[in-house]
């Protein structure tokens, strides 16, 4: 898997741990969603690039 996508998933995990400990509202959960979306986008991009070669 793409190294950048793995890092994005790791960041999502760190954000999720922080989000579950916070009582601040939706903002930490939006960070988790953003990192997971980034990982999905990077993986899809790599798959499309690999299919061109």
mmCIF entry with sequence, helices, sheets and N, C-alpha, C, O atoms, coordinates in Angstrom:
data_MODEL
# 
_entry.id   MODEL 
# 
_entity.id                         1 
_entity.type                       polymer 
_entity.pdbx_number_of_molecules   1 
# 
_entity_poly.entity_id                      1 
_entity_poly.type                           'polypeptide(L)' 
_entity_poly.nstd_linkage                   no 
_entity_poly.nstd_monomer                   no 
_entity_poly.pdbx_seq_one_letter_code       
;(UNK)(UNK)(UNK)(UNK)(UNK)(UNK)(UNK)(UNK)(UNK)(UNK)(UNK)(UNK)(UNK)(UNK)(UNK)(UNK)
(UNK)(UNK)(UNK)(UNK)(UNK)(UNK)(UNK)(UNK)(UNK)(UNK)(UNK)(UNK)(UNK)(UNK)(UNK)(UNK)
(UNK)(UNK)(UNK)(UNK)(UNK)(UNK)(UNK)(UNK)(UNK)(UNK)(UNK)(UNK)(UNK)(UNK)(UNK)(UNK)
(UNK)(UNK)(UNK)(UNK)(UNK)
;
_entity_poly.pdbx_seq_one_letter_code_can   XXXXXXXXXXXXXXXXXXXXXXXXXXXXXXXXXXXXXXXXXXXXXXXXXXXXX 
_entity_poly.pdbx_strand_id                 A 
# 
loop_
_entity_poly_seq.entity_id 
_entity_poly_seq.num 
_entity_poly_seq.mon_id 
_entity_poly_seq.hetero 
1 1  UNK n 
1 2  UNK n 
1 3  UNK n 
1 4  UNK n 
1 5  UNK n 
1 6  UNK n 
1 7  UNK n 
1 8  UNK n 
1 9  UNK n 
1 10 UNK n 
1 11 UNK n 
1 12 UNK n 
1 13 UNK n 
1 14 UNK n 
1 15 UNK n 
1 16 UNK n 
1 17 UNK n 
1 18 UNK n 
1 19 UNK n 
1 20 UNK n 
1 21 UNK n 
1 22 UNK n 
1 23 UNK n 
1 24 UNK n 
1 25 UNK n 
1 26 UNK n 
1 27 UNK n 
1 28 UNK n 
1 29 UNK n 
1 30 UNK n 
1 31 UNK n 
1 32 UNK n 
1 33 UNK n 
1 34 UNK n 
1 35 UNK n 
1 36 UNK n 
1 37 UNK n 
1 38 UNK n 
1 39 UNK n 
1 40 UNK n 
1 41 UNK n 
1 42 UNK n 
1 43 UNK n 
1 44 UNK n 
1 45 UNK n 
1 46 UNK n 
1 47 UNK n 
1 48 UNK n 
1 49 UNK n 
1 50 UNK n 
1 51 UNK n 
1 52 UNK n 
1 53 UNK n 
# 
_struct_asym.id          A 
_struct_asym.entity_id   1 
# 
loop_
_struct_conf.conf_type_id 
_struct_conf.id 
_struct_conf.pdbx_PDB_helix_id 
_struct_conf.beg_label_comp_id 
_struct_conf.beg_label_asym_id 
_struct_conf.beg_label_seq_id 
_struct_conf.pdbx_beg_PDB_ins_code 
_struct_conf.end_label_comp_id 
_struct_conf.end_label_asym_id 
_struct_conf.end_label_seq_id 
_struct_conf.pdbx_end_PDB_ins_code 
_struct_conf.beg_auth_comp_id 
_struct_conf.beg_auth_asym_id 
_struct_conf.beg_auth_seq_id 
_struct_conf.end_auth_comp_id 
_struct_conf.end_auth_asym_id 
_struct_conf.end_auth_seq_id 
_struct_conf.pdbx_PDB_helix_class 
_struct_conf.details 
_struct_conf.pdbx_PDB_helix_length 
HELX_P HELX_P1 AA1 UNK A 3  ? UNK A 21 ? UNK A 3  UNK A 21 1 ? 19 
HELX_P HELX_P2 AA2 UNK A 27 ? UNK A 52 ? UNK A 27 UNK A 52 1 ? 26 
# 
_struct_conf_type.id          HELX_P 
_struct_conf_type.criteria    ? 
_struct_conf_type.reference   ? 
# 
loop_
_atom_site.group_PDB 
_atom_site.id 
_atom_site.type_symbol 
_atom_site.label_atom_id 
_atom_site.label_alt_id 
_atom_site.label_comp_id 
_atom_site.label_asym_id 
_atom_site.label_entity_id 
_atom_site.label_seq_id 
_atom_site.pdbx_PDB_ins_code 
_atom_site.Cartn_x 
_atom_site.Cartn_y 
_atom_site.Cartn_z 
_atom_site.occupancy 
_atom_site.B_iso_or_equiv 
_atom_site.pdbx_formal_charge 
_atom_site.auth_seq_id 
_atom_site.auth_comp_id 
_atom_site.auth_asym_id 
_atom_site.auth_atom_id 
_atom_site.pdbx_PDB_model_num 
ATOM 1   N N  . UNK A 1 1  ? 0.839   -1.177 0.000   1.00 0.00 ? 1  UNK A N  1 
ATOM 2   C CA . UNK A 1 1  ? 0.000   0.000  0.000   1.00 0.00 ? 1  UNK A CA 1 
ATOM 3   C C  . UNK A 1 1  ? 0.885   1.241  0.000   1.00 0.00 ? 1  UNK A C  1 
ATOM 4   O O  . UNK A 1 1  ? 2.044   1.192  0.413   1.00 0.00 ? 1  UNK A O  1 
ATOM 5   N N  . UNK A 1 2  ? 0.352   2.296  -0.444  1.00 0.00 ? 2  UNK A N  1 
ATOM 6   C CA . UNK A 1 2  ? 1.032   3.570  -0.539  1.00 0.00 ? 2  UNK A CA 1 
ATOM 7   C C  . UNK A 1 2  ? 1.463   4.051  0.850   1.00 0.00 ? 2  UNK A C  1 
ATOM 8   O O  . UNK A 1 2  ? 0.669   4.018  1.791   1.00 0.00 ? 2  UNK A O  1 
ATOM 9   N N  . UNK A 1 3  ? 2.705   4.494  0.981   1.00 0.00 ? 3  UNK A N  1 
ATOM 10  C CA . UNK A 1 3  ? 3.221   4.966  2.267   1.00 0.00 ? 3  UNK A CA 1 
ATOM 11  C C  . UNK A 1 3  ? 2.431   6.166  2.781   1.00 0.00 ? 3  UNK A C  1 
ATOM 12  O O  . UNK A 1 3  ? 2.144   6.257  3.974   1.00 0.00 ? 3  UNK A O  1 
ATOM 13  N N  . UNK A 1 4  ? 2.083   7.076  1.893   1.00 0.00 ? 4  UNK A N  1 
ATOM 14  C CA . UNK A 1 4  ? 1.315   8.251  2.317   1.00 0.00 ? 4  UNK A CA 1 
ATOM 15  C C  . UNK A 1 4  ? -0.064  7.855  2.832   1.00 0.00 ? 4  UNK A C  1 
ATOM 16  O O  . UNK A 1 4  ? -0.560  8.447  3.790   1.00 0.00 ? 4  UNK A O  1 
ATOM 17  N N  . UNK A 1 5  ? -0.683  6.864  2.207   1.00 0.00 ? 5  UNK A N  1 
ATOM 18  C CA . UNK A 1 5  ? -1.992  6.402  2.661   1.00 0.00 ? 5  UNK A CA 1 
ATOM 19  C C  . UNK A 1 5  ? -1.875  5.764  4.043   1.00 0.00 ? 5  UNK A C  1 
ATOM 20  O O  . UNK A 1 5  ? -2.748  5.952  4.890   1.00 0.00 ? 5  UNK A O  1 
ATOM 21  N N  . UNK A 1 6  ? -0.801  5.013  4.271   1.00 0.00 ? 6  UNK A N  1 
ATOM 22  C CA . UNK A 1 6  ? -0.583  4.412  5.598   1.00 0.00 ? 6  UNK A CA 1 
ATOM 23  C C  . UNK A 1 6  ? -0.400  5.490  6.656   1.00 0.00 ? 6  UNK A C  1 
ATOM 24  O O  . UNK A 1 6  ? -0.909  5.365  7.770   1.00 0.00 ? 6  UNK A O  1 
ATOM 25  N N  . UNK A 1 7  ? 0.315   6.532  6.316   1.00 0.00 ? 7  UNK A N  1 
ATOM 26  C CA . UNK A 1 7  ? 0.497   7.637  7.267   1.00 0.00 ? 7  UNK A CA 1 
ATOM 27  C C  . UNK A 1 7  ? -0.821  8.339  7.548   1.00 0.00 ? 7  UNK A C  1 
ATOM 28  O O  . UNK A 1 7  ? -1.076  8.748  8.681   1.00 0.00 ? 7  UNK A O  1 
ATOM 29  N N  . UNK A 1 8  ? -1.665  8.484  6.528   1.00 0.00 ? 8  UNK A N  1 
ATOM 30  C CA . UNK A 1 8  ? -2.971  9.113  6.729   1.00 0.00 ? 8  UNK A CA 1 
ATOM 31  C C  . UNK A 1 8  ? -3.842  8.270  7.649   1.00 0.00 ? 8  UNK A C  1 
ATOM 32  O O  . UNK A 1 8  ? -4.553  8.816  8.493   1.00 0.00 ? 8  UNK A O  1 
ATOM 33  N N  . UNK A 1 9  ? -3.801  6.954  7.503   1.00 0.00 ? 9  UNK A N  1 
ATOM 34  C CA . UNK A 1 9  ? -4.557  6.067  8.389   1.00 0.00 ? 9  UNK A CA 1 
ATOM 35  C C  . UNK A 1 9  ? -4.020  6.168  9.817   1.00 0.00 ? 9  UNK A C  1 
ATOM 36  O O  . UNK A 1 9  ? -4.793  6.155  10.775  1.00 0.00 ? 9  UNK A O  1 
ATOM 37  N N  . UNK A 1 10 ? -2.704  6.269  9.961   1.00 0.00 ? 10 UNK A N  1 
ATOM 38  C CA . UNK A 1 10 ? -2.114  6.418  11.297  1.00 0.00 ? 10 UNK A CA 1 
ATOM 39  C C  . UNK A 1 10 ? -2.552  7.736  11.939  1.00 0.00 ? 10 UNK A C  1 
ATOM 40  O O  . UNK A 1 10 ? -2.855  7.780  13.131  1.00 0.00 ? 10 UNK A O  1 
ATOM 41  N N  . UNK A 1 11 ? -2.584  8.795  11.155  1.00 0.00 ? 11 UNK A N  1 
ATOM 42  C CA . UNK A 1 11 ? -3.047  10.078 11.678  1.00 0.00 ? 11 UNK A CA 1 
ATOM 43  C C  . UNK A 1 11 ? -4.517  10.002 12.085  1.00 0.00 ? 11 UNK A C  1 
ATOM 44  O O  . UNK A 1 11 ? -4.922  10.586 13.090  1.00 0.00 ? 11 UNK A O  1 
ATOM 45  N N  . UNK A 1 12 ? -5.308  9.284  11.300  1.00 0.00 ? 12 UNK A N  1 
ATOM 46  C CA . UNK A 1 12 ? -6.723  9.107  11.651  1.00 0.00 ? 12 UNK A CA 1 
ATOM 47  C C  . UNK A 1 12 ? -6.849  8.378  12.980  1.00 0.00 ? 12 UNK A C  1 
ATOM 48  O O  . UNK A 1 12 ? -7.703  8.718  13.799  1.00 0.00 ? 12 UNK A O  1 
ATOM 49  N N  . UNK A 1 13 ? -6.003  7.378  13.195  1.00 0.00 ? 13 UNK A N  1 
ATOM 50  C CA . UNK A 1 13 ? -6.023  6.653  14.466  1.00 0.00 ? 13 UNK A CA 1 
ATOM 51  C C  . UNK A 1 13 ? -5.658  7.546  15.636  1.00 0.00 ? 13 UNK A C  1 
ATOM 52  O O  . UNK A 1 13 ? -6.291  7.485  16.689  1.00 0.00 ? 13 UNK A O  1 
ATOM 53  N N  . UNK A 1 14 ? -4.636  8.378  15.456  1.00 0.00 ? 14 UNK A N  1 
ATOM 54  C CA . UNK A 1 14 ? -4.265  9.311  16.520  1.00 0.00 ? 14 UNK A CA 1 
ATOM 55  C C  . UNK A 1 14 ? -5.373  10.315 16.787  1.00 0.00 ? 14 UNK A C  1 
ATOM 56  O O  . UNK A 1 14 ? -5.663  10.632 17.941  1.00 0.00 ? 14 UNK A O  1 
ATOM 57  N N  . UNK A 1 15 ? -5.985  10.810 15.737  1.00 0.00 ? 15 UNK A N  1 
ATOM 58  C CA . UNK A 1 15 ? -7.088  11.755 15.901  1.00 0.00 ? 15 UNK A CA 1 
ATOM 59  C C  . UNK A 1 15 ? -8.290  11.101 16.567  1.00 0.00 ? 15 UNK A C  1 
ATOM 60  O O  . UNK A 1 15 ? -8.984  11.729 17.366  1.00 0.00 ? 15 UNK A O  1 
ATOM 61  N N  . UNK A 1 16 ? -8.533  9.838  16.236  1.00 0.00 ? 16 UNK A N  1 
ATOM 62  C CA . UNK A 1 16 ? -9.656  9.121  16.837  1.00 0.00 ? 16 UNK A CA 1 
ATOM 63  C C  . UNK A 1 16 ? -9.439  8.933  18.333  1.00 0.00 ? 16 UNK A C  1 
ATOM 64  O O  . UNK A 1 16 ? -10.375 9.069  19.121  1.00 0.00 ? 16 UNK A O  1 
ATOM 65  N N  . UNK A 1 17 ? -8.211  8.621  18.723  1.00 0.00 ? 17 UNK A N  1 
ATOM 66  C CA . UNK A 1 17 ? -7.914  8.455  20.147  1.00 0.00 ? 17 UNK A CA 1 
ATOM 67  C C  . UNK A 1 17 ? -8.135  9.762  20.896  1.00 0.00 ? 17 UNK A C  1 
ATOM 68  O O  . UNK A 1 17 ? -8.669  9.770  22.005  1.00 0.00 ? 17 UNK A O  1 
ATOM 69  N N  . UNK A 1 18 ? -7.723  10.857 20.289  1.00 0.00 ? 18 UNK A N  1 
ATOM 70  C CA . UNK A 1 18 ? -7.929  12.161 20.904  1.00 0.00 ? 18 UNK A CA 1 
ATOM 71  C C  . UNK A 1 18 ? -9.404  12.533 20.909  1.00 0.00 ? 18 UNK A C  1 
ATOM 72  O O  . UNK A 1 18 ? -9.908  13.087 21.886  1.00 0.00 ? 18 UNK A O  1 
ATOM 73  N N  . UNK A 1 19 ? -10.092 12.231 19.821  1.00 0.00 ? 19 UNK A N  1 
ATOM 74  C CA . UNK A 1 19 ? -11.511 12.586 19.715  1.00 0.00 ? 19 UNK A CA 1 
ATOM 75  C C  . UNK A 1 19 ? -12.341 11.850 20.753  1.00 0.00 ? 19 UNK A C  1 
ATOM 76  O O  . UNK A 1 19 ? -13.295 12.408 21.295  1.00 0.00 ? 19 UNK A O  1 
ATOM 77  N N  . UNK A 1 20 ? -11.988 10.603 21.035  1.00 0.00 ? 20 UNK A N  1 
ATOM 78  C CA . UNK A 1 20 ? -12.772 9.849  21.997  1.00 0.00 ? 20 UNK A CA 1 
ATOM 79  C C  . UNK A 1 20 ? -12.545 10.344 23.421  1.00 0.00 ? 20 UNK A C  1 
ATOM 80  O O  . UNK A 1 20 ? -13.391 10.127 24.288  1.00 0.00 ? 20 UNK A O  1 
ATOM 81  N N  . UNK A 1 21 ? -11.417 11.005 23.675  1.00 0.00 ? 21 UNK A N  1 
ATOM 82  C CA . UNK A 1 21 ? -11.117 11.515 25.007  1.00 0.00 ? 21 UNK A CA 1 
ATOM 83  C C  . UNK A 1 21 ? -11.637 12.940 25.210  1.00 0.00 ? 21 UNK A C  1 
ATOM 84  O O  . UNK A 1 21 ? -11.725 13.407 26.346  1.00 0.00 ? 21 UNK A O  1 
ATOM 85  N N  . UNK A 1 22 ? -11.977 13.623 24.141  1.00 0.00 ? 22 UNK A N  1 
ATOM 86  C CA . UNK A 1 22 ? -12.424 15.016 24.223  1.00 0.00 ? 22 UNK A CA 1 
ATOM 87  C C  . UNK A 1 22 ? -13.933 15.111 24.356  1.00 0.00 ? 22 UNK A C  1 
ATOM 88  O O  . UNK A 1 22 ? -14.672 14.229 23.919  1.00 0.00 ? 22 UNK A O  1 
ATOM 89  N N  . UNK A 1 23 ? -14.366 16.191 24.962  1.00 0.00 ? 23 UNK A N  1 
ATOM 90  C CA . UNK A 1 23 ? -15.797 16.507 25.040  1.00 0.00 ? 23 UNK A CA 1 
ATOM 91  C C  . UNK A 1 23 ? -16.094 17.803 24.300  1.00 0.00 ? 23 UNK A C  1 
ATOM 92  O O  . UNK A 1 23 ? -17.049 18.507 24.631  1.00 0.00 ? 23 UNK A O  1 
ATOM 93  N N  . UNK A 1 24 ? -15.278 18.119 23.298  1.00 0.00 ? 24 UNK A N  1 
ATOM 94  C CA . UNK A 1 24 ? -15.368 19.411 22.625  1.00 0.00 ? 24 UNK A CA 1 
ATOM 95  C C  . UNK A 1 24 ? -16.395 19.463 21.503  1.00 0.00 ? 24 UNK A C  1 
ATOM 96  O O  . UNK A 1 24 ? -16.762 20.557 21.073  1.00 0.00 ? 24 UNK A O  1 
ATOM 97  N N  . UNK A 1 25 ? -16.866 18.341 21.021  1.00 0.00 ? 25 UNK A N  1 
ATOM 98  C CA . UNK A 1 25 ? -17.834 18.372 19.947  1.00 0.00 ? 25 UNK A CA 1 
ATOM 99  C C  . UNK A 1 25 ? -17.358 17.646 18.712  1.00 0.00 ? 25 UNK A C  1 
ATOM 100 O O  . UNK A 1 25 ? -16.597 16.682 18.795  1.00 0.00 ? 25 UNK A O  1 
ATOM 101 N N  . UNK A 1 26 ? -17.811 18.116 17.569  1.00 0.00 ? 26 UNK A N  1 
ATOM 102 C CA . UNK A 1 26 ? -17.621 17.392 16.311  1.00 0.00 ? 26 UNK A CA 1 
ATOM 103 C C  . UNK A 1 26 ? -16.249 17.604 15.673  1.00 0.00 ? 26 UNK A C  1 
ATOM 104 O O  . UNK A 1 26 ? -15.841 16.792 14.842  1.00 0.00 ? 26 UNK A O  1 
ATOM 105 N N  . UNK A 1 27 ? -15.531 18.654 16.028  1.00 0.00 ? 27 UNK A N  1 
ATOM 106 C CA . UNK A 1 27 ? -14.286 18.984 15.326  1.00 0.00 ? 27 UNK A CA 1 
ATOM 107 C C  . UNK A 1 27 ? -13.275 17.830 15.296  1.00 0.00 ? 27 UNK A C  1 
ATOM 108 O O  . UNK A 1 27 ? -12.752 17.538 14.220  1.00 0.00 ? 27 UNK A O  1 
ATOM 109 N N  . UNK A 1 28 ? -12.970 17.158 16.415  1.00 0.00 ? 28 UNK A N  1 
ATOM 110 C CA . UNK A 1 28 ? -12.011 16.050 16.342  1.00 0.00 ? 28 UNK A CA 1 
ATOM 111 C C  . UNK A 1 28 ? -12.480 14.911 15.435  1.00 0.00 ? 28 UNK A C  1 
ATOM 112 O O  . UNK A 1 28 ? -11.662 14.260 14.785  1.00 0.00 ? 28 UNK A O  1 
ATOM 113 N N  . UNK A 1 29 ? -13.778 14.670 15.390  1.00 0.00 ? 29 UNK A N  1 
ATOM 114 C CA . UNK A 1 29 ? -14.288 13.614 14.514  1.00 0.00 ? 29 UNK A CA 1 
ATOM 115 C C  . UNK A 1 29 ? -14.177 14.006 13.046  1.00 0.00 ? 29 UNK A C  1 
ATOM 116 O O  . UNK A 1 29 ? -14.012 13.143 12.184  1.00 0.00 ? 29 UNK A O  1 
ATOM 117 N N  . UNK A 1 30 ? -14.267 15.292 12.758  1.00 0.00 ? 30 UNK A N  1 
ATOM 118 C CA . UNK A 1 30 ? -14.060 15.759 11.384  1.00 0.00 ? 30 UNK A CA 1 
ATOM 119 C C  . UNK A 1 30 ? -12.616 15.535 10.946  1.00 0.00 ? 30 UNK A C  1 
ATOM 120 O O  . UNK A 1 30 ? -12.359 15.252 9.776   1.00 0.00 ? 30 UNK A O  1 
ATOM 121 N N  . UNK A 1 31 ? -11.675 15.660 11.876  1.00 0.00 ? 31 UNK A N  1 
ATOM 122 C CA . UNK A 1 31 ? -10.271 15.366 11.551  1.00 0.00 ? 31 UNK A CA 1 
ATOM 123 C C  . UNK A 1 31 ? -10.107 13.898 11.181  1.00 0.00 ? 31 UNK A C  1 
ATOM 124 O O  . UNK A 1 31 ? -9.401  13.574 10.225  1.00 0.00 ? 31 UNK A O  1 
ATOM 125 N N  . UNK A 1 32 ? -10.751 13.009 11.929  1.00 0.00 ? 32 UNK A N  1 
ATOM 126 C CA . UNK A 1 32 ? -10.679 11.582 11.624  1.00 0.00 ? 32 UNK A CA 1 
ATOM 127 C C  . UNK A 1 32 ? -11.228 11.326 10.222  1.00 0.00 ? 32 UNK A C  1 
ATOM 128 O O  . UNK A 1 32 ? -10.606 10.627 9.423   1.00 0.00 ? 32 UNK A O  1 
ATOM 129 N N  . UNK A 1 33 ? -12.387 11.893 9.933   1.00 0.00 ? 33 UNK A N  1 
ATOM 130 C CA . UNK A 1 33 ? -13.000 11.705 8.616   1.00 0.00 ? 33 UNK A CA 1 
ATOM 131 C C  . UNK A 1 33 ? -12.102 12.257 7.506   1.00 0.00 ? 33 UNK A C  1 
ATOM 132 O O  . UNK A 1 33 ? -11.995 11.659 6.435   1.00 0.00 ? 33 UNK A O  1 
ATOM 133 N N  . UNK A 1 34 ? -11.469 13.380 7.762   1.00 0.00 ? 34 UNK A N  1 
ATOM 134 C CA . UNK A 1 34 ? -10.574 13.978 6.763   1.00 0.00 ? 34 UNK A CA 1 
ATOM 135 C C  . UNK A 1 34 ? -9.373  13.109 6.471   1.00 0.00 ? 34 UNK A C  1 
ATOM 136 O O  . UNK A 1 34 ? -8.999  12.935 5.311   1.00 0.00 ? 34 UNK A O  1 
ATOM 137 N N  . UNK A 1 35 ? -8.757  12.556 7.515   1.00 0.00 ? 35 UNK A N  1 
ATOM 138 C CA . UNK A 1 35 ? -7.593  11.692 7.305   1.00 0.00 ? 35 UNK A CA 1 
ATOM 139 C C  . UNK A 1 35 ? -7.980  10.412 6.582   1.00 0.00 ? 35 UNK A C  1 
ATOM 140 O O  . UNK A 1 35 ? -7.243  9.940  5.716   1.00 0.00 ? 35 UNK A O  1 
ATOM 141 N N  . UNK A 1 36 ? -9.135  9.844  6.933   1.00 0.00 ? 36 UNK A N  1 
ATOM 142 C CA . UNK A 1 36 ? -9.562  8.614  6.253   1.00 0.00 ? 36 UNK A CA 1 
ATOM 143 C C  . UNK A 1 36 ? -9.916  8.884  4.794   1.00 0.00 ? 36 UNK A C  1 
ATOM 144 O O  . UNK A 1 36 ? -9.667  8.041  3.932   1.00 0.00 ? 36 UNK A O  1 
ATOM 145 N N  . UNK A 1 37 ? -10.493 10.044 4.513   1.00 0.00 ? 37 UNK A N  1 
ATOM 146 C CA . UNK A 1 37 ? -10.787 10.423 3.132   1.00 0.00 ? 37 UNK A CA 1 
ATOM 147 C C  . UNK A 1 37 ? -9.491  10.601 2.345   1.00 0.00 ? 37 UNK A C  1 
ATOM 148 O O  . UNK A 1 37 ? -9.398  10.193 1.187   1.00 0.00 ? 37 UNK A O  1 
ATOM 149 N N  . UNK A 1 38 ? -8.497  11.211 2.980   1.00 0.00 ? 38 UNK A N  1 
ATOM 150 C CA . UNK A 1 38 ? -7.194  11.381 2.335   1.00 0.00 ? 38 UNK A CA 1 
ATOM 151 C C  . UNK A 1 38 ? -6.583  10.025 1.996   1.00 0.00 ? 38 UNK A C  1 
ATOM 152 O O  . UNK A 1 38 ? -6.060  9.839  0.898   1.00 0.00 ? 38 UNK A O  1 
ATOM 153 N N  . UNK A 1 39 ? -6.645  9.080  2.927   1.00 0.00 ? 39 UNK A N  1 
ATOM 154 C CA . UNK A 1 39 ? -6.095  7.746  2.682   1.00 0.00 ? 39 UNK A CA 1 
ATOM 155 C C  . UNK A 1 39 ? -6.819  7.066  1.524   1.00 0.00 ? 39 UNK A C  1 
ATOM 156 O O  . UNK A 1 39 ? -6.184  6.446  0.671   1.00 0.00 ? 39 UNK A O  1 
ATOM 157 N N  . UNK A 1 40 ? -8.138  7.180  1.491   1.00 0.00 ? 40 UNK A N  1 
ATOM 158 C CA . UNK A 1 40 ? -8.907  6.565  0.408   1.00 0.00 ? 40 UNK A CA 1 
ATOM 159 C C  . UNK A 1 40 ? -8.563  7.205  -0.934  1.00 0.00 ? 40 UNK A C  1 
ATOM 160 O O  . UNK A 1 40 ? -8.415  6.503  -1.935  1.00 0.00 ? 40 UNK A O  1 
ATOM 161 N N  . UNK A 1 41 ? -8.436  8.520  -0.963  1.00 0.00 ? 41 UNK A N  1 
ATOM 162 C CA . UNK A 1 41 ? -8.086  9.213  -2.203  1.00 0.00 ? 41 UNK A CA 1 
ATOM 163 C C  . UNK A 1 41 ? -6.698  8.814  -2.707  1.00 0.00 ? 41 UNK A C  1 
ATOM 164 O O  . UNK A 1 41 ? -6.508  8.597  -3.904  1.00 0.00 ? 41 UNK A O  1 
ATOM 165 N N  . UNK A 1 42 ? -5.733  8.719  -1.796  1.00 0.00 ? 42 UNK A N  1 
ATOM 166 C CA . UNK A 1 42 ? -4.379  8.327  -2.192  1.00 0.00 ? 42 UNK A CA 1 
ATOM 167 C C  . UNK A 1 42 ? -4.339  6.901  -2.728  1.00 0.00 ? 42 UNK A C  1 
ATOM 168 O O  . UNK A 1 42 ? -3.636  6.617  -3.697  1.00 0.00 ? 42 UNK A O  1 
ATOM 169 N N  . UNK A 1 43 ? -5.093  6.008  -2.098  1.00 0.00 ? 43 UNK A N  1 
ATOM 170 C CA . UNK A 1 43 ? -5.133  4.621  -2.547  1.00 0.00 ? 43 UNK A CA 1 
ATOM 171 C C  . UNK A 1 43 ? -5.785  4.516  -3.918  1.00 0.00 ? 43 UNK A C  1 
ATOM 172 O O  . UNK A 1 43 ? -5.302  3.786  -4.783  1.00 0.00 ? 43 UNK A O  1 
ATOM 173 N N  . UNK A 1 44 ? -6.875  5.238  -4.117  1.00 0.00 ? 44 UNK A N  1 
ATOM 174 C CA . UNK A 1 44 ? -7.551  5.233  -5.414  1.00 0.00 ? 44 UNK A CA 1 
ATOM 175 C C  . UNK A 1 44 ? -6.644  5.809  -6.493  1.00 0.00 ? 44 UNK A C  1 
ATOM 176 O O  . UNK A 1 44 ? -6.565  5.267  -7.596  1.00 0.00 ? 44 UNK A O  1 
ATOM 177 N N  . UNK A 1 45 ? -5.964  6.898  -6.181  1.00 0.00 ? 45 UNK A N  1 
ATOM 178 C CA . UNK A 1 45 ? -5.049  7.502  -7.148  1.00 0.00 ? 45 UNK A CA 1 
ATOM 179 C C  . UNK A 1 45 ? -3.944  6.524  -7.543  1.00 0.00 ? 45 UNK A C  1 
ATOM 180 O O  . UNK A 1 45 ? -3.611  6.409  -8.722  1.00 0.00 ? 45 UNK A O  1 
ATOM 181 N N  . UNK A 1 46 ? -3.379  5.824  -6.569  1.00 0.00 ? 46 UNK A N  1 
ATOM 182 C CA . UNK A 1 46 ? -2.320  4.861  -6.865  1.00 0.00 ? 46 UNK A CA 1 
ATOM 183 C C  . UNK A 1 46 ? -2.838  3.709  -7.718  1.00 0.00 ? 46 UNK A C  1 
ATOM 184 O O  . UNK A 1 46 ? -2.149  3.242  -8.624  1.00 0.00 ? 46 UNK A O  1 
ATOM 185 N N  . UNK A 1 47 ? -4.047  3.256  -7.427  1.00 0.00 ? 47 UNK A N  1 
ATOM 186 C CA . UNK A 1 47 ? -4.650  2.174  -8.213  1.00 0.00 ? 47 UNK A CA 1 
ATOM 187 C C  . UNK A 1 47 ? -4.841  2.616  -9.664  1.00 0.00 ? 47 UNK A C  1 
ATOM 188 O O  . UNK A 1 47 ? -4.557  1.856  -10.590 1.00 0.00 ? 47 UNK A O  1 
ATOM 189 N N  . UNK A 1 48 ? -5.318  3.832  -9.857  1.00 0.00 ? 48 UNK A N  1 
ATOM 190 C CA . UNK A 1 48 ? -5.519  4.329  -11.218 1.00 0.00 ? 48 UNK A CA 1 
ATOM 191 C C  . UNK A 1 48 ? -4.180  4.499  -11.953 1.00 0.00 ? 48 UNK A C  1 
ATOM 192 O O  . UNK A 1 48 ? -4.072  4.186  -13.138 1.00 0.00 ? 48 UNK A O  1 
ATOM 193 N N  . UNK A 1 49 ? -3.169  4.996  -11.240 1.00 0.00 ? 49 UNK A N  1 
ATOM 194 C CA . UNK A 1 49 ? -1.857  5.142  -11.866 1.00 0.00 ? 49 UNK A CA 1 
ATOM 195 C C  . UNK A 1 49 ? -1.257  3.783  -12.237 1.00 0.00 ? 49 UNK A C  1 
ATOM 196 O O  . UNK A 1 49 ? -0.634  3.644  -13.290 1.00 0.00 ? 49 UNK A O  1 
ATOM 197 N N  . UNK A 1 50 ? -1.443  2.788  -11.376 1.00 0.00 ? 50 UNK A N  1 
ATOM 198 C CA . UNK A 1 50 ? -0.926  1.458  -11.656 1.00 0.00 ? 50 UNK A CA 1 
ATOM 199 C C  . UNK A 1 50 ? -1.619  0.830  -12.869 1.00 0.00 ? 50 UNK A C  1 
ATOM 200 O O  . UNK A 1 50 ? -1.003  0.053  -13.598 1.00 0.00 ? 50 UNK A O  1 
ATOM 201 N N  . UNK A 1 51 ? -2.882  1.155  -13.087 1.00 0.00 ? 51 UNK A N  1 
ATOM 202 C CA . UNK A 1 51 ? -3.603  0.580  -14.216 1.00 0.00 ? 51 UNK A CA 1 
ATOM 203 C C  . UNK A 1 51 ? -3.174  1.194  -15.543 1.00 0.00 ? 51 UNK A C  1 
ATOM 204 O O  . UNK A 1 51 ? -3.426  0.616  -16.600 1.00 0.00 ? 51 UNK A O  1 
ATOM 205 N N  . UNK A 1 52 ? -2.532  2.354  -15.499 1.00 0.00 ? 52 UNK A N  1 
ATOM 206 C CA . UNK A 1 52 ? -2.071  2.994  -16.732 1.00 0.00 ? 52 UNK A CA 1 
ATOM 207 C C  . UNK A 1 52 ? -0.764  2.389  -17.239 1.00 0.00 ? 52 UNK A C  1 
ATOM 208 O O  . UNK A 1 52 ? -0.461  2.474  -18.430 1.00 0.00 ? 52 UNK A O  1 
ATOM 209 N N  . UNK A 1 53 ? -0.020  1.803  -16.378 1.00 0.00 ? 53 UNK A N  1 
ATOM 210 C CA . UNK A 1 53 ? 1.313   1.286  -16.732 1.00 0.00 ? 53 UNK A CA 1 
ATOM 211 C C  . UNK A 1 53 ? 1.215   -0.076 -17.339 1.00 0.00 ? 53 UNK A C  1 
ATOM 212 O O  . UNK A 1 53 ? 2.233   -0.667 -17.698 1.00 0.00 ? 53 UNK A O  1 
# 
